[in-house]
Amino acid sequence: MRIVRDIHFIDPKDRGAAAAIGNFDGVHLGHQAVIDLARAAAETSSAPLGVMTFEPHPRRYFSGDIKPFRLMNARAKANRLEKLGIDILYEIPFDQRLASLDAEAFAKTIILERLGLHHVVVGADFRFGKGRLGDAQTLKALGDAFGFQTTIAEMVETPVGEVSSTSIRNALSDGRPDDAAAMLGHWHRIEGVVIHGEKRGRDLGYPTANIALNDLHLPAFGVYATLVDVLTGPHAGAYHGATSIGIRPMFGENTPNCETFLLDFKGDLYDAEISVALVEFLRPEAKFEGVDALIRQMDEDIAQIRKALHDV
């Protein structure tokens, strides 16, 4: 998959795609439905399959002081889109220049002139242009005027409700990673580079791989059964894990992070990129009477996690 960030100097081979447009936070089943329609259009016209998204997220651009809300960072989003067979990811810089374009100028300047897209697909709730005044029907009308096709995808329903990034955030906040997965079409994953922590886990007999939760929506604090992919380094591979997300109240008030103990693993993961999939929420985080009580609970957690992941 090619990632295009500079839309002022486009390689001719990156023009003329059939592309899905949106923020695609989480790349959930609704997003995948939009992408599948773009895929069908690309195959029909023998064009590349593209996805147009925006960095930073427009919501962050307009409200920089809001609490973290993203389900995935840009790197994790690109990893997920690549798995879906996207040929070109247009990661459009969202800045003052782009924010100032009205709907017509966005369609003419970005879609038509810069990227030369011949077919675009958006969700029924799509909004665009200055003040978010343009909607999916606006885009369809502009496409008719400018010579590109527009397809509007309907919202997707699942047994746990209508699929949206907001619904997925709510499920994660409630400690329901299984419901989140039902709407995502995949396990919710937290990805990042392993950083140095306080190394308390090593002293407790449970060394952990720590990754930061910068600007990400915080799931319910507690202990999870997880599937862990080590993406880079000499230990690359798939593992079962016990993951704690939270502020580690046993040791005072701390910045929330994600720390994972890999079952049946020995090795150094510092600076490796890992992907942690939340499979089952075991319990909230807690403050114990002492280190011995904490270790006993961790032993019980590992036993439960082995059972939870036995057939996963």
Summary of the structure (lengths in Angstrom):
residues: 312
radius of gyration: 21.5
end to end distance: 28.9
largest distance: 70.8
contacts: 1010
relative contact order: 0.12
helix: 35%
strand: 28%
